[in-house]
């Protein structure tokens, strides 16, 4: 195993089966807690969801997601929040707001989402406008930003052969730009355009992008 000094050393360790055998000698409650910890069950929801986002790409399932539609966004949301939210992948039926901004009225969501599905996505600016409208719609009770940023990258990759290097976009700049986007799309367009890359198959870039996407949602 690689140590902190960068050198590789031989060492004794347990694989998963060995850890389970070790847990078997513990009292029942402690055994359950250890096994939950090993499986990530005690991790915060965001950490569990983030691992699912990694899996979405690493498994290749991302290639089966419908591009640029509400259905595709629902597929993404359902995958990364499966088992974490009971509404994973389901369009909300309640009204929601954030920082005094009211997202699309749930009563009109079906019609709004149908219009968003029909929006053009041939150019970068058309894609950004579609992204902004989907953000205003905010079709899920929670997890909209994390799912919609993946959805955006799929559209960019499919139509332009590009994606966003999210690590190049400051959190505060992004949040401010998105807050302003319903009235002025130029700020978020400028941020995203400067962070575009053609390195769409770079797994490290994808992983880093997911990390930053989840970081945007952290409450400070």
Secondary structure by P-SEA (a helix, b strand, c coil): ccccccbbbbbbbccaaaaaaaaccccaaaaaaaaaaaacccccaaaaaaaaaaaaaaaccccccccccaaaaaaaaaaaaccccccccccccccccccccccccccaaaaaaaaaaacccccaaaaaaaaaaaaaacccccaaaaaaaaaaaaaaaaccccccccccccaaaaaaaaaaccccaaaaaaaaaaacccccccaaaaaaaaaaaaaaaccc
